[in-house]
Structures are given as C-alpha cells and as structure tokens.
Amino acid sequence: MLQEKLAREALVEDSSQSGGVVLSDGTNKRVIAFHHICYVEGIGRYRQIHLTKQGIEVHKMESLVSDTTLDTFEKKLATKHFVRNHRGYLVNIAQVKRLYIESRKYVITFNENDMKIPVSRNKVTKLKELISAYNQV
C-alpha cells in the first residue's frame, strides 16, 4: 500500500512537467490539465478538485476527490497560475472573476460559476498582485 502511494506521488510529480496533474480516484488514474482546474477545496481529510466547464466536458464529472494534501497540490501546481488564498482553498488565477468585500470579509467569485470562496486577510495583497499580473499578460 505504501508503494502505491509513492508511485502515485511520482506520477503527480512527472505530470507537473507536462501541464497537468495525475489523480487516482481509486480505480482509475486521470490526467487533469491545469486549465481544467477551477479550484481545490479542503474537505476534512480529503481535497475536492472542482473542474472548469471545459474540464467537466472532458472528464464527464464536476469534481474529483483526492487524499493528496493542499500543501502537496500547492507545490505541484504551477505557482504562477495557482495561489493559496485561504488555508482550505487553492485557486486557479485564470478562473478568478472578482475579488471584493462582502460582510467585511474578502471573497472571490469565478468566471464560470457563482461560487464564493473566502480569502484570508493575509493573502489579499498577494492575490491582488497575482490577479493584476495575470490580467496584464
């Protein structure tokens, strides 16, 4: 069982070179392209990878669940495209529609859905810089 986990992490590392991440759902391994990931959410012991509309079309599912930690996702995903905006979330900068204050707290919304995700106060400045830099490219 330990060998399976090590093999899976090696696949994830190899896939980061090709613009995607390899995830196992228990029976199958899927290569998920970076641009198909909208955001990653921590849900207890697991992480839920929410896909973009294009990702949903390609993989025929809205999200995947993984036991890979958010720290590992943060290290493996292309850092210029993804940012840890909260202890429980990692977002794809290309998918961020808006960063604003709601009820005295910062939240972000996405281009393709109405989901609102909280932003930690200490992450706001970095997130603003990344959004600005991404929009200038």
Number of C-alpha atoms within 10 A of each C-alpha: 6 7 8 9 11 11 12 17 17 12 17 22 18 15 19 17 12 11 14 22 22 18 22 17 11 8 6 7 12 14 16 20 17 19 17 21 24 25 23 25 19 20 13 9 9 14 20 20 23 20 25 22 16 13 20 15 12 12 15 10 12 14 18 17 18 19 15 19 12 21 11 12 17 17 12 19 23 17 12 12 16 25 21 22 21 18 14 17 22 23 25 23 23 18 21 16 14 12 19 13 11 10 6 7 11 17 19 20 17 21 13 14 12 10 10 13 20 19 22 18 11 10 15 17 10 13 21 12 11 18 19 12 12 13 10 7 5
